[in-house]
Amino acid sequence: MLKGEIDMKIYQEIFWTDSQVVIGYINNDARRFHIYVANRVQLIRDNSDPSQWYYVDTSENPADHASRGLHASDIHSTNWLRGPKFPWESELHLTPSTPTDLLVGDPEVKTIQVLATKANNCDDILRRLSQFSSWTKLVKVVARIKRLGCKQNQHCEHVTVEERVKAAEKVIKIVQQQAFPQEIKMLQGEEGLPNSSSLFSLDPIWSEGLLRVGGRLKQSSLCHKVKHPVILPNNSHISKLIVSHYHAKICHQGRSQTQMELRSNGFWVIGGSKLVAKLIRTCVLCRKLRRPTESQRIAELPKECLEASAPFTYSGMDCFGPFIVKKARKEYKRYGLIFTCLYSRAVHIEMLEDLSTDSFINALRCFISLKGAVRQLHCDQGSNFIGARNKFKEALKQCDTKLLEVFLTERQCEFVFNTPSASHAGGVWERQIRTVRNVLNATFAQCPGRLDDASLRTLLYEAMAIVNSRPLTVDGINDPQALEPLTQNHLIMMKSKVALPPPGEFVKEDLYATKRWRRVQYLIEQFWGRWKKEYLLNISTRQKWHLPQRNLRVNDIVIIKDDNLPRNHWQLGRVVETVQDRDGLVRRVKVQVGERKSQRKQDLPSKPSVIERPIQK
């Protein structure tokens, strides 16, 4: 301000202050101040140099009179008018003021927190080594780091075996120093371990700078590292890497083989059995090789099986066969189509000439004509069933709108498809197919090539009548005074009497007779005999899938079980949708899978597809 106001050339500028603290502030280069003082000090240093500032005693500083106040009578007795004495001297002697240190606890100086941390060298090294996921790579890296500290083998590009061994020993020493510091100190001092030590039962020894198992094999001719393996803790990342390394070395064998491989290579992990078991449980390849497919508690019975309804209103169906029939000199394959009433468990069997959609629709119309309208048909996703549903949908589009509304209101012949590859979901009819087919196969074996279409159809109807006459309960089967057992025929025919077989005695020679009806009746007699012996002894309930398991969730990675895939090919998928049943359990999911390499074209990228599968697959 003075430079700007005074029209005078100033050769030198000198500043005095009677505050030693201010001089310390101005000359300070190390400490930091609070905002107010820091801004003022920065302004002073921008407009002047710290070497221009000098100290003046308070008694000679006239600025104190202006800042503290002065009476008019005291003006002449002070230096307010004439200033201090030393500027009036002929020669001004400027003695540089020595910068004073800042006072301890100065409120204008920011406090600095110095955090002193006692660093453990072993912990720091192990923390860095925990970034490795492979024991081989870890040893190689440590060997190369040790090589940098010496001039030997600098020209060698590859890590030698000796370097690997020394690097492994160095890493194990660090692990032992971090895990067993007290035990090492006692053994180095030739003291015995207390009973409370986790190493007491191993009778440890201190050999070659490592903590080893003493044991009872000192007199053995085995090598030193096998007789006295190195002790490792089970909670160390290094121990997990070593176990994983030798587990992969023996091609992912079981827990016992992995432990023996560890000990034969000179390692003894405390609690190694649990560590190996945990490793195998989390190993991806071991899960692929050994883990069973998913299961879930068996579902509740559907409403259709519990609520009373007309026979075959709610039905399940499936195809079985083939059976060989003969026309003239040619042989043809024929199939059976079984319908099972979900409520009464009664069956109806029709013959199919082939597995085409047209043949199935004809058989379905025959079934509906005999048993009446069907509200729901439960089945698997066979090509003939899918084709029939699609044809029915196309036919509905051609119908009149009013007729279509009536049809949809009545919900006639609605197809309900099970999950693909879930044969157990159709256990209601699959169990009947198994029984009928097993007996029919044994029956047909007695007359191969001697049945025509009419004989086969008759045989299937007779077998249907026998299956429907089976007792629904066996509670009073041994009581002679009990009522007649209730059968499916009672429910669907409302008749207590069963149609009697044709009169006469049918013998084995009837197989070669010209009367075809006698041939069929003899086969029916064989079927009835086998039925009574094999079915009645196997109607007890079976306990299966009675415990609820963890539900699959969206984004779970799963393996698709496909018998058509080549060996060692694991088709992975990601769950994109789960379907919960009424009890809240998931038994089928939709999985997103990629296209198999063998099906891809080289010039086209693979497109993921979504498939539906039961959790058992």
VEXDREN-2710 file (C-alpha; in Angstrom, 1 decimal):
% VEXDREN-2710
k/r/px/py/pz
1/MET/0.0/0.0/0.0
2/LEU/2.8/2.4/0.9
3/LYS/4.6/1.6/-2.4
4/GLY/1.5/2.6/-4.3
5/GLU/0.7/5.7/-2.3
6/ILE/4.2/7.3/-1.9
7/ASP/5.8/8.7/-5.0
8/MET/9.3/7.7/-3.8
9/LYS/11.7/5.1/-4.8
10/ILE/12.2/2.5/-2.0
11/TYR/15.5/0.7/-2.2
12/GLN/15.0/-1.7/0.8
13/GLU/12.2/-2.9/2.9
14/ILE/12.5/-4.0/6.5
15/PHE/9.7/-5.4/8.8
16/TRP/9.7/-5.5/12.5
17/THR/7.4/-7.4/14.9
18/ASP/7.5/-7.9/18.6
19/SER/6.1/-11.4/18.4
20/GLN/8.5/-14.2/18.3
21/VAL/5.6/-16.6/17.5
22/VAL/4.8/-14.6/14.3
23/ILE/8.4/-14.8/13.2
24/GLY/8.2/-18.6/13.8
25/TYR/5.0/-18.8/11.7
26/ILE/6.6/-16.9/8.8
27/ASN/9.8/-18.9/8.8
28/ASN/8.0/-22.3/9.1
29/ASP/8.2/-24.7/6.2
30/ALA/7.3/-28.0/7.9
31/ARG/4.2/-27.6/10.0
32/ARG/0.7/-26.9/8.9
33/PHE/-1.7/-24.2/10.3
34/HIS/-5.4/-23.8/10.6
35/ILE/-7.1/-22.0/7.7
36/TYR/-7.0/-18.4/9.1
37/VAL/-3.4/-18.4/10.1
38/ALA/-2.3/-20.3/7.0
39/ASN/-4.0/-17.7/4.7
40/ARG/-2.3/-14.8/6.5
41/VAL/1.2/-16.4/6.5
42/GLN/0.8/-17.2/2.8
43/LEU/-0.1/-13.6/2.1
44/ILE/3.0/-12.3/4.0
45/ARG/5.3/-14.8/2.2
46/ASP/3.9/-13.8/-1.2
47/ASN/4.6/-10.0/-0.6
48/SER/7.9/-10.3/1.4
49/ASP/10.7/-12.6/2.1
50/PRO/11.1/-14.2/5.5
51/SER/14.7/-12.8/5.7
52/GLN/13.2/-9.3/5.8
53/TRP/11.5/-9.8/9.1
54/TYR/13.2/-8.9/12.4
55/TYR/12.3/-8.8/16.0
56/VAL/11.8/-5.5/18.0
57/ASP/11.3/-5.4/21.7
58/THR/7.8/-4.5/22.9
59/SER/9.1/-1.4/24.8
60/GLU/10.4/0.1/21.5
61/ASN/7.4/-0.9/19.4
62/PRO/5.1/2.2/18.8
63/ALA/2.5/0.0/17.2
64/ASP/1.5/-1.2/20.6
65/HIS/0.2/2.3/21.5
66/ALA/-2.2/2.2/18.6
67/SER/-3.4/-1.3/19.3
68/ARG/-3.6/-1.0/23.1
69/GLY/-4.7/2.6/23.5
70/LEU/-2.8/5.7/24.9
71/HIS/-3.9/8.8/27.1
72/ALA/-3.2/12.2/25.6
73/SER/-1.1/13.2/28.6
74/ASP/1.2/10.2/27.9
75/ILE/1.9/11.0/24.3
76/HIS/5.1/13.1/25.0
77/SER/6.5/10.5/27.4
78/THR/6.3/7.7/24.9
79/ASN/7.9/7.0/21.6
80/TRP/4.7/7.4/19.7
81/LEU/5.7/10.6/18.0
82/ARG/9.4/10.0/17.5
83/GLY/9.5/6.2/17.2
84/PRO/12.2/3.8/18.6
85/LYS/15.8/5.0/19.1
86/PHE/17.7/2.6/16.7
87/PRO/16.3/4.1/13.4
88/TRP/17.9/7.6/14.5
89/GLU/21.3/6.2/14.8
90/SER/23.8/7.1/12.1
91/GLU/24.1/3.5/11.0
92/LEU/21.5/0.8/11.2
93/HIS/22.8/-2.5/12.5
94/LEU/20.5/-5.3/11.4
95/THR/21.0/-8.5/13.3
96/PRO/19.2/-11.4/11.6
97/SER/16.7/-12.9/14.0
98/THR/17.0/-16.6/14.6
99/PRO/13.8/-18.4/13.7
100/THR/12.2/-19.7/16.8
101/ASP/10.7/-23.2/17.0
102/LEU/6.9/-23.4/17.3
103/LEU/5.7/-23.9/20.8
104/VAL/4.4/-27.4/21.7
105/GLY/0.6/-27.3/21.8
106/ASP/0.3/-24.1/19.7
107/PRO/-3.5/-23.9/19.0
108/GLU/-2.9/-22.6/15.5
109/VAL/-0.8/-25.6/14.5
110/LYS/-2.6/-28.7/13.2
111/THR/-2.1/-31.8/15.2
112/ILE/-0.4/-34.6/13.3
113/GLN/-1.4/-38.2/14.2
114/VAL/1.4/-40.6/13.8
115/LEU/0.2/-44.3/13.8
116/ALA/2.9/-46.7/14.7
117/THR/2.1/-50.2/13.6
118/LYS/4.2/-53.2/14.6
119/ALA/4.5/-55.1/11.4
120/ASN/5.0/-58.9/11.4
121/ASN/7.2/-59.9/8.5
122/CYS/5.7/-63.4/8.3
123/ASP/2.1/-62.1/8.2
124/ASP/3.0/-59.7/5.5
125/ILE/4.7/-62.3/3.3
126/LEU/1.9/-64.8/3.8
127/ARG/-0.7/-62.2/2.9
128/ARG/1.1/-61.7/-0.4
129/LEU/1.5/-65.4/-1.0
130/SER/-2.3/-65.9/-0.4
131/GLN/-2.8/-64.3/-3.8
132/PHE/-1.5/-67.5/-5.5
133/SER/-3.9/-70.2/-6.5
134/SER/-1.3/-72.9/-7.4
135/TRP/1.4/-74.4/-5.3
136/THR/3.6/-75.0/-8.4
137/LYS/3.4/-71.3/-9.5
138/LEU/4.0/-70.1/-6.0
139/VAL/7.2/-72.2/-5.6
140/LYS/8.4/-71.0/-9.0
141/VAL/7.9/-67.3/-8.2
142/VAL/9.6/-67.6/-4.8
143/ALA/12.5/-69.4/-6.4
144/ARG/13.0/-66.6/-8.9
145/ILE/12.8/-64.0/-6.2
146/LYS/15.5/-65.8/-4.3
147/ARG/17.6/-66.0/-7.4
148/LEU/17.6/-62.2/-7.6
149/GLY/19.5/-62.1/-4.3
150/CYS/22.4/-64.2/-5.5
151/LYS/24.6/-64.1/-8.6
152/GLN/24.3/-67.8/-9.3
153/ASN/22.1/-69.2/-12.1
154/GLN/21.4/-65.7/-13.4
155/HIS/22.0/-67.0/-16.9
156/CYS/19.6/-70.0/-16.5
157/GLU/16.1/-69.2/-17.8
158/HIS/14.4/-72.2/-16.1
159/VAL/14.0/-72.8/-12.4
160/THR/16.0/-75.8/-11.3
161/VAL/14.8/-78.6/-9.1
162/GLU/17.2/-77.6/-6.3
163/GLU/15.8/-74.0/-6.4
164/ARG/12.3/-75.3/-6.2
165/VAL/13.1/-77.4/-3.1
166/LYS/14.8/-74.6/-1.4
167/ALA/11.9/-72.2/-2.2
168/ALA/9.4/-74.7/-0.9
169/GLU/11.3/-75.1/2.4
170/LYS/11.5/-71.3/2.7
171/VAL/7.8/-71.0/2.4
172/ILE/7.1/-73.8/4.8
173/LYS/9.4/-72.2/7.4
174/ILE/7.4/-68.9/7.2
175/VAL/4.2/-70.8/7.6
176/GLN/5.5/-72.7/10.6
177/GLN/6.9/-69.5/12.2
178/GLN/3.5/-67.9/11.9
179/ALA/1.5/-71.0/13.1
180/PHE/3.7/-72.6/15.8
181/PRO/5.9/-69.8/17.3
182/GLN/5.8/-71.2/20.9
183/GLU/6.4/-74.8/19.9
184/ILE/9.4/-73.8/17.8
185/LYS/10.9/-71.8/20.6
186/MET/10.5/-74.7/23.1
187/LEU/12.0/-77.2/20.7
188/GLN/14.9/-74.9/19.9
189/GLY/15.5/-74.6/23.6
190/GLU/15.3/-78.4/24.0
191/GLU/12.2/-78.1/26.1
192/GLY/9.3/-80.6/26.1
193/LEU/5.9/-79.6/24.8
194/PRO/3.0/-79.4/27.2
195/ASN/0.0/-81.8/26.9
196/SER/-2.2/-78.9/25.8
197/SER/-0.3/-78.4/22.6
198/SER/-1.9/-79.6/19.4
199/LEU/1.5/-81.1/18.3
200/PHE/2.0/-83.1/21.5
201/SER/0.7/-86.4/20.0
202/LEU/3.0/-86.1/17.0
203/ASP/6.2/-86.0/19.1
204/PRO/7.6/-83.2/17.0
205/ILE/11.3/-82.6/16.4
206/TRP/13.3/-79.6/15.1
207/SER/15.3/-80.9/12.1
208/GLU/17.0/-78.9/9.3
209/GLY/15.3/-75.7/10.4
210/LEU/11.8/-77.2/10.1
211/LEU/9.2/-78.6/12.4
212/ARG/8.8/-82.3/11.7
213/VAL/6.9/-85.3/13.0
214/GLY/8.9/-87.4/15.4
215/GLY/6.8/-90.5/15.3
216/ARG/7.9/-94.1/15.7
217/LEU/9.6/-94.7/12.3
218/LYS/13.1/-93.6/13.2
219/GLN/14.5/-97.1/12.7
220/SER/12.8/-97.4/9.3
221/SER/14.8/-97.5/6.1
222/LEU/12.5/-95.0/4.5
223/CYS/13.8/-91.6/3.4
224/HIS/14.1/-88.8/5.9
225/LYS/11.1/-86.8/4.6
226/VAL/8.8/-89.8/4.7
227/LYS/9.8/-90.8/8.2
228/HIS/9.6/-87.3/9.5
229/PRO/7.1/-85.3/7.4
230/VAL/6.9/-81.6/7.7
231/ILE/4.0/-80.4/10.0
232/LEU/1.5/-77.9/8.4
233/PRO/-1.5/-76.2/10.0
234/ASN/-4.9/-76.9/8.5
235/ASN/-6.0/-73.2/8.4
236/SER/-3.2/-71.9/6.2
237/HIS/-3.7/-71.0/2.6
238/ILE/-0.3/-72.7/1.8
239/SER/-1.6/-76.0/3.3
240/LYS/-4.7/-75.8/1.0
241/LEU/-2.5/-75.2/-2.0
242/ILE/-0.4/-78.2/-1.2
243/VAL/-3.4/-80.5/-0.6
244/SER/-5.0/-79.3/-3.8
245/HIS/-1.7/-79.9/-5.7
246/TYR/-1.3/-83.5/-4.7
247/HIS/-5.1/-84.1/-5.0
248/ALA/-4.8/-83.1/-8.7
249/LYS/-1.6/-85.1/-9.0
250/ILE/-3.4/-88.4/-8.2
251/CYS/-6.2/-87.5/-10.7
252/HIS/-8.8/-86.5/-8.1
253/GLN/-9.0/-89.7/-6.1
254/GLY/-10.7/-90.0/-2.7
255/ARG/-9.8/-88.7/0.7
256/SER/-7.5/-91.7/1.8
257/GLN/-5.5/-91.6/-1.4
258/THR/-5.0/-87.9/-1.2
259/GLN/-3.8/-88.1/2.4
260/MET/-1.4/-90.9/1.6
261/GLU/0.0/-88.9/-1.3
262/LEU/0.6/-86.0/1.0
263/ARG/2.5/-88.1/3.6
264/SER/4.5/-89.9/1.0
265/ASN/5.8/-86.6/-0.2
266/GLY/6.8/-85.4/3.3
267/PHE/3.8/-83.4/4.5
268/TRP/1.6/-83.9/7.6
269/VAL/-1.4/-81.6/7.8
270/ILE/-3.0/-81.3/11.3
271/GLY/-6.6/-82.3/10.9
272/GLY/-5.8/-83.2/7.3
273/SER/-8.8/-85.6/6.9
274/LYS/-11.3/-82.7/7.4
275/LEU/-9.3/-80.4/5.1
276/VAL/-9.1/-83.0/2.3
277/ALA/-12.8/-83.8/2.7
278/LYS/-13.6/-80.1/2.4
279/LEU/-11.4/-79.8/-0.6
280/ILE/-13.0/-82.7/-2.4
281/ARG/-16.5/-81.3/-1.6
282/THR/-15.6/-78.0/-3.2
283/CYS/-13.5/-79.4/-6.1
284/VAL/-15.3/-78.7/-9.4
285/LEU/-14.0/-81.8/-11.2
286/CYS/-14.8/-84.1/-8.2
287/ARG/-18.4/-82.7/-8.1
288/LYS/-18.7/-83.5/-11.8
289/LEU/-17.4/-87.1/-11.3
290/ARG/-19.1/-88.1/-8.0
291/ARG/-21.9/-85.8/-7.0
292/PRO/-25.3/-87.4/-7.6
293/THR/-28.1/-85.7/-9.5
294/GLU/-30.4/-83.4/-7.7
295/SER/-33.4/-84.8/-5.8
296/GLN/-36.4/-83.3/-4.0
297/ARG/-39.0/-84.6/-1.6
298/ILE/-41.7/-86.4/-3.6
299/ALA/-44.6/-84.1/-4.5
300/GLU/-48.0/-84.0/-3.0
301/LEU/-50.7/-86.0/-4.8
302/PRO/-52.5/-83.7/-7.3
303/LYS/-56.1/-82.6/-6.8
304/GLU/-57.2/-84.8/-9.7
305/CYS/-56.1/-87.9/-7.8
306/LEU/-58.0/-87.0/-4.6
307/GLU/-61.3/-85.4/-5.8
308/ALA/-64.1/-87.7/-6.9
309/SER/-64.7/-87.5/-10.6
310/ALA/-66.3/-89.6/-13.4
311/PRO/-64.0/-92.4/-14.6
312/PHE/-61.2/-91.3/-17.0
313/THR/-62.2/-87.6/-16.7
314/TYR/-58.6/-86.9/-15.7
315/SER/-56.3/-89.4/-17.3
316/GLY/-52.7/-90.1/-18.0
317/MET/-51.4/-91.9/-21.1
318/ASP/-48.3/-93.3/-22.6
319/CYS/-47.2/-95.7/-25.3
320/PHE/-45.4/-99.0/-24.8
321/GLY/-44.2/-101.9/-26.9
322/PRO/-43.4/-102.9/-29.6
323/PHE/-45.1/-106.2/-30.2
324/ILE/-44.5/-108.3/-33.3
325/VAL/-47.6/-109.5/-35.3
326/LYS/-47.7/-111.4/-38.5
327/LYS/-49.6/-110.8/-41.7
328/ALA/-49.2/-113.5/-44.3
329/ARG/-45.4/-113.8/-44.4
330/LYS/-44.6/-110.3/-43.2
331/GLU/-44.0/-109.2/-39.6
332/TYR/-45.1/-105.8/-38.3
333/LYS/-44.5/-103.8/-35.2
334/ARG/-47.5/-102.8/-33.1
335/TYR/-47.7/-100.7/-30.0
336/GLY/-49.9/-100.3/-27.0
337/LEU/-51.5/-97.0/-25.8
338/ILE/-52.5/-97.1/-22.1
339/PHE/-54.8/-94.7/-20.4
340/THR/-54.9/-94.5/-16.6
341/CYS/-57.7/-92.8/-14.6
342/LEU/-55.9/-90.6/-12.1
343/TYR/-58.7/-91.1/-9.5
344/SER/-59.6/-94.8/-9.8
345/ARG/-56.3/-96.0/-11.2
346/ALA/-58.3/-98.0/-13.8
347/VAL/-56.6/-98.6/-17.2
348/HIS/-57.7/-98.7/-20.8
349/ILE/-55.5/-100.1/-23.5
350/GLU/-55.7/-99.4/-27.3
351/MET/-53.5/-100.8/-30.0
352/LEU/-51.5/-98.5/-32.3
353/GLU/-50.3/-99.5/-35.7
354/ASP/-47.4/-97.1/-35.4
355/LEU/-46.3/-94.1/-33.3
356/SER/-47.5/-91.4/-35.7
357/THR/-49.8/-88.6/-34.8
358/ASP/-52.6/-89.8/-36.9
359/SER/-52.6/-93.3/-35.4
360/PHE/-52.6/-91.8/-31.9
361/ILE/-55.6/-89.5/-32.7
362/ASN/-57.6/-92.5/-34.0
363/ALA/-56.8/-94.4/-30.8
364/LEU/-57.7/-91.4/-28.7
365/ARG/-61.1/-91.1/-30.5
366/CYS/-61.8/-94.7/-29.9
367/PHE/-61.0/-94.2/-26.2
368/ILE/-63.2/-91.1/-25.9
369/SER/-66.0/-92.9/-27.8
370/LEU/-65.9/-95.8/-25.2
371/LYS/-65.2/-93.9/-22.0
372/GLY/-66.7/-90.5/-22.7
373/ALA/-65.3/-87.0/-22.8
374/VAL/-61.9/-86.4/-21.2
375/ARG/-61.1/-83.2/-19.5
376/GLN/-57.4/-83.5/-19.1
377/LEU/-54.8/-85.8/-20.6
378/HIS/-51.4/-86.0/-18.7
379/CYS/-48.5/-87.3/-20.7
380/ASP/-44.9/-86.8/-21.5
381/GLN/-43.7/-84.7/-24.5
382/GLY/-43.7/-87.4/-27.1
383/SER/-43.7/-86.3/-30.7
384/ASN/-47.0/-87.9/-31.4
385/PHE/-48.6/-86.2/-28.4
386/ILE/-47.2/-82.8/-29.3
387/GLY/-48.3/-83.3/-32.9
388/ALA/-51.9/-84.2/-31.8
389/ARG/-52.1/-81.1/-29.6
390/ASN/-50.9/-78.9/-32.4
391/LYS/-53.4/-80.4/-34.8
392/PHE/-56.2/-79.8/-32.3
393/LYS/-55.2/-76.2/-31.9
394/GLU/-55.2/-75.7/-35.7
395/ALA/-58.6/-77.3/-35.9
396/LEU/-60.0/-75.0/-33.2
397/LYS/-58.9/-71.9/-35.2
398/GLN/-61.2/-73.1/-38.0
399/CYS/-64.2/-73.5/-35.7
400/ASP/-67.0/-71.0/-35.3
401/THR/-66.3/-68.4/-32.5
402/LYS/-69.3/-69.4/-30.4
403/LEU/-68.5/-73.1/-30.7
404/LEU/-64.9/-72.4/-29.8
405/GLU/-66.1/-70.6/-26.6
406/VAL/-68.2/-73.5/-25.6
407/PHE/-65.3/-75.9/-26.3
408/LEU/-62.9/-73.9/-24.2
409/THR/-65.5/-73.5/-21.4
410/GLU/-65.9/-77.3/-21.2
411/ARG/-62.1/-77.7/-21.5
412/GLN/-62.4/-80.9/-23.4
413/CYS/-59.2/-82.9/-24.1
414/GLU/-56.7/-80.5/-22.6
415/PHE/-53.1/-81.8/-22.8
416/VAL/-51.0/-81.4/-19.7
417/PHE/-47.3/-82.2/-20.5
418/ASN/-44.8/-83.3/-18.0
419/THR/-41.2/-82.0/-18.0
420/PRO/-39.0/-83.6/-20.7
421/SER/-37.0/-86.6/-19.5
422/ALA/-39.0/-86.8/-16.3
423/SER/-40.5/-90.3/-16.5
424/HIS/-40.9/-90.4/-12.8
425/ALA/-43.5/-87.6/-13.0
426/GLY/-45.8/-90.0/-14.8
427/GLY/-45.5/-92.8/-12.1
428/VAL/-49.3/-93.3/-12.2
429/TRP/-49.2/-94.8/-15.6
430/GLU/-45.6/-95.8/-15.8
431/ARG/-46.0/-98.4/-13.0
432/GLN/-49.0/-99.9/-14.9
433/ILE/-47.0/-100.1/-18.1
434/ARG/-44.2/-101.8/-16.4
435/THR/-46.4/-104.5/-14.9
436/VAL/-48.5/-105.1/-18.1
437/ARG/-45.5/-105.0/-20.4
438/ASN/-43.4/-107.4/-18.3
439/VAL/-46.2/-110.0/-18.2
440/LEU/-47.1/-109.5/-21.9
441/ASN/-43.5/-109.9/-23.0
442/ALA/-43.2/-113.2/-21.2
443/THR/-46.6/-114.2/-22.6
444/PHE/-45.7/-113.3/-26.2
445/ALA/-42.4/-115.3/-25.9
446/GLN/-44.5/-118.5/-25.8
447/CYS/-45.9/-117.8/-29.3
448/PRO/-43.6/-115.6/-31.3
449/GLY/-44.9/-114.7/-34.7
450/ARG/-48.3/-116.4/-34.3
451/LEU/-50.6/-113.4/-33.5
452/ASP/-52.3/-111.0/-36.0
453/ASP/-53.8/-107.6/-35.3
454/ALA/-57.2/-108.8/-34.2
455/SER/-55.6/-111.3/-31.8
456/LEU/-53.3/-108.7/-30.3
457/ARG/-56.2/-106.2/-29.8
458/THR/-58.2/-108.9/-28.1
459/LEU/-55.3/-109.9/-25.9
460/LEU/-54.8/-106.2/-24.9
461/TYR/-58.4/-105.8/-24.0
462/GLU/-58.4/-109.0/-21.9
463/ALA/-55.2/-107.8/-20.1
464/MET/-57.0/-104.5/-19.5
465/ALA/-59.9/-106.3/-17.8
466/ILE/-57.5/-108.3/-15.6
467/VAL/-55.6/-105.2/-14.5
468/ASN/-58.8/-103.4/-13.7
469/SER/-59.9/-106.3/-11.5
470/ARG/-57.0/-106.0/-9.2
471/PRO/-57.9/-105.2/-5.5
472/LEU/-57.4/-101.6/-4.4
473/THR/-56.7/-102.7/-0.8
474/VAL/-55.4/-105.9/0.8
475/ASP/-56.4/-105.1/4.4
476/GLY/-58.9/-108.0/4.6
477/ILE/-57.5/-110.3/2.1
478/ASN/-56.7/-113.0/4.7
479/ASP/-60.1/-112.7/6.4
480/PRO/-62.6/-115.2/5.1
481/GLN/-65.5/-113.2/6.4
482/ALA/-64.3/-109.9/4.9
483/LEU/-66.2/-108.3/2.0
484/GLU/-65.1/-108.7/-1.6
485/PRO/-62.1/-106.5/-2.3
486/LEU/-62.9/-103.3/-4.2
487/THR/-61.5/-103.2/-7.7
488/GLN/-61.3/-100.7/-10.6
489/ASN/-64.1/-102.5/-12.4
490/HIS/-66.5/-101.8/-9.6
491/LEU/-65.8/-98.0/-10.1
492/ILE/-65.9/-97.8/-13.9
493/MET/-68.6/-100.4/-14.7
494/MET/-70.6/-100.3/-11.5
495/LYS/-70.8/-104.1/-11.6
496/SER/-69.8/-106.4/-8.7
497/LYS/-69.5/-109.4/-11.0
498/VAL/-66.7/-109.9/-13.4
499/ALA/-67.3/-111.4/-16.8
500/LEU/-66.5/-115.1/-16.8
501/PRO/-64.0/-116.5/-19.3
502/PRO/-65.2/-118.6/-22.2
503/PRO/-66.0/-122.2/-21.2
504/GLY/-63.5/-124.9/-21.7
505/GLU/-59.9/-125.8/-20.7
506/PHE/-57.1/-124.1/-22.5
507/VAL/-53.8/-126.0/-22.8
508/LYS/-50.4/-125.3/-24.3
509/GLU/-51.3/-127.2/-27.5
510/ASP/-53.9/-124.4/-28.3
511/LEU/-50.9/-122.2/-29.3
512/TYR/-50.5/-124.3/-32.4
513/ALA/-54.3/-124.7/-33.1
514/THR/-56.0/-123.1/-36.0
515/LYS/-58.6/-121.5/-33.7
516/ARG/-57.1/-118.1/-32.9
517/TRP/-59.6/-117.3/-30.1
518/ARG/-58.4/-120.4/-28.2
519/ARG/-54.8/-119.2/-28.6
520/VAL/-55.7/-115.8/-27.2
521/GLN/-57.5/-117.3/-24.2
522/TYR/-54.6/-119.5/-23.3
523/LEU/-52.3/-116.5/-23.3
524/ILE/-54.8/-114.6/-21.1
525/GLU/-54.7/-117.6/-18.7
526/GLN/-51.0/-117.2/-18.5
527/PHE/-51.2/-113.5/-18.0
528/TRP/-53.7/-113.9/-15.1
529/GLY/-51.5/-116.5/-13.4
530/ARG/-48.5/-114.3/-13.6
531/TRP/-50.5/-111.3/-12.5
532/LYS/-51.7/-112.9/-9.3
533/LYS/-48.2/-114.1/-8.4
534/GLU/-46.2/-111.0/-9.3
535/TYR/-48.5/-108.0/-8.7
536/LEU/-50.1/-108.9/-5.3
537/LEU/-46.6/-109.4/-3.8
538/ASN/-45.4/-105.9/-4.9
539/ILE/-48.2/-103.5/-4.0
540/SER/-46.6/-102.3/-0.8
541/THR/-45.7/-98.6/-0.7
542/ARG/-42.1/-97.6/-1.3
543/GLN/-40.3/-94.9/0.6
544/LYS/-38.3/-92.6/-1.7
545/TRP/-37.4/-89.0/-1.8
546/HIS/-39.0/-88.2/1.6
547/LEU/-36.6/-85.5/2.7
548/PRO/-36.8/-81.9/1.3
549/GLN/-33.6/-80.7/-0.4
550/ARG/-32.2/-77.3/-1.2
551/ASN/-34.2/-75.7/-4.1
552/LEU/-32.4/-74.8/-7.2
553/ARG/-32.2/-71.0/-7.7
554/VAL/-31.9/-68.7/-10.7
555/ASN/-28.3/-68.3/-11.9
556/ASP/-27.2/-71.6/-10.4
557/ILE/-24.6/-73.4/-12.6
558/VAL/-25.6/-77.0/-13.2
559/ILE/-24.5/-80.0/-15.3
560/ILE/-27.1/-81.4/-17.8
561/LYS/-27.3/-85.2/-17.5
562/ASP/-27.5/-86.5/-21.1
563/ASP/-26.8/-90.1/-22.0
564/ASN/-26.1/-89.2/-25.6
565/LEU/-23.0/-87.0/-24.8
566/PRO/-19.6/-88.4/-25.4
567/ARG/-17.3/-89.4/-22.6
568/ASN/-15.7/-86.6/-20.5
569/HIS/-18.0/-84.0/-22.0
570/TRP/-19.9/-82.0/-19.4
571/GLN/-22.7/-79.8/-20.7
572/LEU/-23.0/-76.9/-18.3
573/GLY/-26.1/-74.8/-18.0
574/ARG/-27.4/-71.8/-16.1
575/VAL/-30.8/-71.9/-14.4
576/VAL/-32.9/-69.0/-15.8
577/GLU/-36.3/-70.0/-14.3
578/THR/-37.6/-72.2/-11.6
579/VAL/-41.1/-73.7/-11.3
580/GLN/-42.4/-74.1/-7.7
581/ASP/-45.1/-76.6/-6.9
582/ARG/-47.9/-75.9/-4.4
583/ASP/-45.6/-77.0/-1.5
584/GLY/-43.0/-74.5/-2.4
585/LEU/-40.4/-77.0/-3.7
586/VAL/-38.7/-76.8/-7.0
587/ARG/-38.8/-80.0/-9.1
588/ARG/-38.3/-78.6/-12.6
589/VAL/-36.3/-75.7/-14.0
590/LYS/-35.5/-74.0/-17.3
591/VAL/-31.8/-74.1/-18.1
592/GLN/-29.9/-72.0/-20.6
593/VAL/-27.3/-74.0/-22.5
594/GLY/-25.0/-73.3/-25.3
595/GLU/-25.0/-75.2/-28.6
596/ARG/-22.6/-78.2/-28.7
597/LYS/-19.4/-77.8/-30.6
598/SER/-20.2/-80.7/-32.9
599/GLN/-23.4/-79.0/-33.9
600/ARG/-21.9/-75.6/-34.6
601/LYS/-20.9/-74.2/-37.9
602/GLN/-17.5/-72.7/-38.0
603/ASP/-18.6/-69.4/-39.5
604/LEU/-21.6/-68.9/-37.1
605/PRO/-21.4/-68.0/-33.4
606/SER/-23.1/-70.3/-31.0
607/LYS/-26.6/-69.3/-29.8
608/PRO/-27.7/-70.3/-26.3
609/SER/-31.0/-72.2/-26.0
610/VAL/-33.4/-72.7/-23.1
611/ILE/-34.5/-76.2/-22.2
612/GLU/-36.8/-77.5/-19.5
613/ARG/-35.6/-80.4/-17.4
614/PRO/-36.4/-82.1/-14.1
615/ILE/-33.9/-81.6/-11.3
616/GLN/-33.1/-85.3/-11.5
617/LYS/-31.5/-84.6/-14.9
END
